[in-house]
Amino acid sequence: IFSTITNNITVEANMMNANDDKVANSSTLESSSSVVVMEDSKSNKEEDRISRSTIKDDHNSKTVSFRKLFSFADSTDYFLMFVGTISAVGNGISIPLMTVIFGTLVDSFGESVNNQQVLSKVSKVSLKFVYLAVGSGMAAFLQVVCWMVTGERQAARIRSLYLKTILRQEIGFFDMETSAGEVIERMSGETVLIQDAMGEKVVKCPLLFQSFHLVATFFGGFVIGFIKGWFLTLVMLSSIPALVISGAVMSITIAKVARRGQTAYSLAATVVEQTISSIRTVSSFTGEKLAIERYNKSLTKAYKSGVHEGLANGMGMGVVLLIVFSSYGLAVWCLGQASPCLSAFATGRAAAYKMFEAMNRKPRIDAYDSNGKILDDINGDIDLRDVYFSYPARPDEQIFNGFSLSIPSGTTAALVGQSGSGKSTVISLIERFYDPQSGEVLIDGINLKDFQLKWIRQKIGLVSQEPVLFSSSIRDNISYGKNGATVEEIRVAAELANAAKFIDKLPQGLDTMVGEHGTQLSGGQKQRVAIARAILKDPKILLLDEATSALDAESERVVQEALDRIMINRTTLIVAHRLSTVRNADTIAVIHRGKIVEKGPHSELTKNPEGAYSQLILLQDMKKASDQGAAIDQDKPELVSNSGRHSSQRISLLRSISRGSSGTGNSSRHSFSVSFGVPTVLNNALETTPSDNNSIALRPSQQVPQKVSLRRLALLNKPEIPALLLGAIASAANGVVLPVFGVLLSSVIKSFFEPADKLRKDTEFWALLFVGIGVTGLVAHPSRGYFFAVAGCKLIKRIRSKCFEKVIYMEVSWFDEAEHSSGAIGARLSADAASLRTIVGDALGLLVQNTATTVAGLVIAFEANWIMALIVLALLPLIGVNGYVQTKFLAGFSADAKKMYEEASKVANDAVGSIRTVASFCAEEKVMELYKKKCEGPIKAGIRQGIVSGIGFGLSSFFLFNVYASSFYAGSQLVAAGKTTFSDVFRVFFALTMAAIGISQTASMAPDISKTKNAAASIFAILDRKSKIDSSDETGTVLESVKGEIEFLHVSFKYPTRPDVIIFRDLCLAIHSGKTVALVGESGSGKSTVISLLQRFYDPDSGQITLDGVEIQKLQLKWFRQQMSLVSQEPVLFNDTIRANIGYGKEGNSTEAEIIAAAGLANAHNFISIQLSGGQKQRVAIARAIMKAPKILLLDEATSALDAESERVVQDALDRVAVSRTTVVVAHRLSSIKGADLIAVVKNGAIAEKGKHETLMAIKGGIYASLVALHTTSSSSS
């Protein structure tokens, strides 16, 4: 009877779980489509196999089946899963075999005539337990090792293939469907959930997950059950339908709720990525509070989903326990083991859905498609024929409507026109970032779609207006131009791009790290590295999008000469606003609203004074003349008069354009920049000291975080003490259920040996008590799930919010360090906070529950028979060996693995954020190689963890059955000696083994606790760090009125990340109130550093910077920054509406009238678009600065991205805004600052010359005069 009961309980519990999987899977992804991941010939075999695997998609379902979680296994994984499965079968069979032995044991105690016979029979049965222990221990070891190792391997492969699939998507996918933050969240957060479902949770609940284990237990139990008692087996199986339905509903509900939470966390990750990568803009506009509000809004949604998930999990398990206890009390053991893991699998399947959906997506333009034509070479003839095009994100806005352009091989064509007219869209189509809706883009007469995409892109070189660099060394960035480039080739390319000079001055030379998106270099330095990268590519077709716009006159001349040299025998397309740079082009095409209104060489186009091109030249010449006039005559009425003449000229231009085109539409283009910044300057390495290359690695911020007590973590949860107490009471009630169940079980066993009449009488009583336990579980489980979900989700929300708030107020130099990139910070917020959540969710609930189980078990055992209790208690620590081994050996693994995955996340973040550059340089494979290299360490750590866990769980299984053998042998000795009864033996045994189950479950939390401690250390390392320049600090002086008098007094400065490179040494500069001061000098001389210091992005090493005579460090930082507006060379706009971006300039709510007025002043009111051209972005940024109504205006090449007409209108607006304001202008284009009240030439870390334009020009052999001469020569020669 006992064997029958035990076996049928095992059968039912495992059948419930197996059917739960089956029912849940029946509603998952059904329609079939292939995952096609193309790679080089080396991995074609693997990917051909993957391409044949299907990821089913059903729009009504949001999870993937368990089978699909394993669709990326390779031959080694199949072997591991095979061995793991065979071991799981062996381990699964051990359960029904144990029940047979147990049934024999009960009979040995109950049916023996005398005590000596008991000893003899029990001794033989105990020996069988020993044999079972050896076999089960080996099977458990192999099962856990194989499944955890293959889980780690497959999760790593999913991460890698997901990134690879993302990189192969067309650009339109990134415009509409994803962001860098979302990709990082999925790779760092959701793959952890998937891996839990594959690996770590396998360790924690072997009876739930491995299907073969379940099948073995199920069929083995079925056979034994029917052999031992067919009628009782049928009765016990009658409740299976209820179990299956409740389990399926639970799984589906949890998956649905979990997916909502993951979506909310993806939105939060996007906020982190955008904010950290644009930290200078956020700091400058004091937008920290707004970013925190947006982040908290996403966290609130995730919190609600988490609470719903906890309640659903608790309710589901409560119902299951009610059914099980009511039907078969003994099934509580299996279900008790499984309860912490049900939600993990449902969550893992939900997490996999979005990733697998993206991996299933077939890109419209596939960079990995090996099909298509590959020629010996191309001549370079380009032909756009009758092209119709609109951006995927805005299908209703036509950019080109029958656009045609022909560029013969070896010639140079230039596209000019107003900002936003569609010039850069032509480049996007030639690069095949997009395909036209109709018409053709041809190269050498062959449609671009017919070429193999990777091959044709290798023939095209692109230098963009806003250069994108990756977070690696200068050498690595240049080498993106050519696979396997030698150091000599890289140096030659650097020399041709005029980059060698500043690179050689750096302490680490080519090995200097450029920072996230190149923030450690000035704008000109970044552009020269980008040009060197394009030169190294040696392309047949060269695309230059304002390639020299960021350079000073001398650098521009040298780089332009280099470009002229490499343009020989190449087809070159130049997009330009500065018409002086395109005069030598073979063909110049004027584009207006997506139409070519005029075309021809410079000499022909200038013959028609009424033509569009002539009008553009006239506008630029008048702009130069007005600049010159401003230097001589500052009369304000004359300025207004000039504006009127300019407006009249603008009408003339529009008339001339209207003659040539009636086309409509507004153009848009994607900026190639994902980063902004007042660039950090490295060029001026005036004075270097010997330094070990490793010195950077020894910065304090890079030290390993110190271990912290979990008590500090508990204090963060202090506001949720009521919820935690209620959850603890519910958990304790759950915990007491098990020992009470043990008492009932021992009493029931005794009843089976009573006379028939008494047995029937006792049946109703025991049945009611089992139902009572079930009702307790129904109430306690949902209560525990809900209250701990509230506490845990509020903790994770609070931690994420506090960390983000702390991070966003860090000084800007903190973000210059590689480990504080947006990708790394985003990954830490996701992974660390999730790890902390586990300790307050299932883990804390189990801890309280298991403590209650242990205490109750001890009380019951010692009350029954203290001698037997001491014997069993002495054996129980053997079960805890599992926990000891894991805790000791896993302590250091998770921290190292997490840190190394941060490095991998940075690679992924860089690549996705710079997807156009990656696509243009066919760098997908290089990115993947680097990503895989960064993942090697975590994979090895995961494999070590699997082996150690296998040893622990193998020993645990081995010791468990040996404890059974030893306990009952000792019990038989006591019974034989007359010191106890067999009923008390079973009462002690069940009470303490139920306690041991609690101890085993607690030990299984070792990986979670280890991760939690390391995550807590990482979190508190952020929370404990005090920002050196904290804008949240409200202390400091606030001036009643600001005049705008600025003075730099003997300022010396070095960037914290480059302490060997001196930028300023004894810099002195006075900027008087209401005056305009221009800073000029070579690219990298330190001009933008002046603005960085003035904004307090950094503090000087010595000397003072004062505002109205007050040292700026003594002023309240937020108030101080609100007195200034910055318009940078590379504008950063947030992924929001134009209204929101302009309103960002003013704290609080902005009125519609204010926004419209600012947009009008910045000439930004005539276009509405999410995706803007460079000029349009700049105008929105200027409107944002105008909204701030600053006392001090900082302009860093603010009009460099504008065409002549827009530049004139914006410059007029800036002139009006600058009235009565102190203005600091950084400029390469000297014509734009001739009217400044003071021009300061920065050289060798100090002010070399200063004065008005005329004064400086009068200095014979002066630096400024030389720069002007170079600028003039460069303009006239081009």
Protein Blocks (a to p, Z undefined) as FASTA:
>chain_A
ZZmmmmmmmmmmmmmmmmmmmmmmmmmcfbdcdddddddfklmmmmmmmmmpccdddfkb
ccdcfklmmmmccfklmmmmmmmmmmmmmmmmmmmmmmmmmmmmmmmmmmpmblmlmmmm
mmmmmmmmmmmmmmmmmmmmmmmmmmmmmmmmmmmmmmmmmmmmmmmpcfklmmmmgcfk
lmmmmmmmmmmmmmmmmmmmmmmmmmlmmmmlmmmmmmmmmmmmmmmommlmmmmmmmmm
mmmmmmmmmmmmmmmmmmmmmmmmmmmmmmmmmmmmmmmmmmmnopmmmmmmmmmmmmmm
mmmmmmmmmmmmmmmmmmmmmmmmmmmmmlmmmmmmmmmmmmmmmmmmmmmmmmmmmmmp
ccfbdfklmgdcddfbdfhiacdehiacddfklmmlcfbgoiacdddehiacddeddehi
lmmmmmmmmnomaccfbdcddeehiafklpcfklmmmmpccddfbdcdddddfklmmmmm
pghiafklmmmmmmmnopmmmmmmpmnlmmlcebjhhlmpcfklmmmmmmmmmmmnopab
dcdehkllmpcfklmmmmmmmmmmmmgopacddddfblmlmmmpmbdcddeehiafbgcd
fklmmmmmmbmklmmmmmmmmmmmmmmmmmmmmcfklmmmmmmmmmmmmmmmmmmmmmmo
ccecddddddfbfbdcddddfklmmbccdddfklmmmgfklpccddddfklmmmmmmmmm
mmmmmmmmmmmmmmmmmmmmmmmmmmmmmmmmmcfklmmmmmmmmmmmmmmmmmmmmmmm
mmmmmmmmmmmmmmmmmmmmmmmmmmmmpcfklmmpmklcfklmmmmmmmmmmmmmmmmm
mmmmmmmmmmmmmmmmmmmmmmmommlmmmmmmmmmmmmmmmmmmmmmmmmmmmmmmmmm
mmmmmmmmmmmmmmmmmmmnopmmmmmmmmmmmmmmmmmmmmmmmmmmmmmmmmmmmmmm
mmmmmmmmmmmmmmmnopacfklmmmmmmmmmmmmmmmmmmmmmmmmmmmmmmmmmmmmm
mmmpccfbdckbmgdcddfbdfhpacdehiacddfklmmbcfbghiacdddehiacdded
dehilmmmmmmmmnomaccfbdcddeehiafklpcfklmmmmpccddfbdcdddddfklm
mmmmpgcjddfklmmmmmmmnopmmbccfbdcfklmmmmmmmmmmmnopabdcdehkllm
pcfklmmmmmmmmmmmmgopacddddfblmlmmmpmbdcddeehiafbgcdfklmmmpgh
iaklmmmmmmmmmmmmZZ
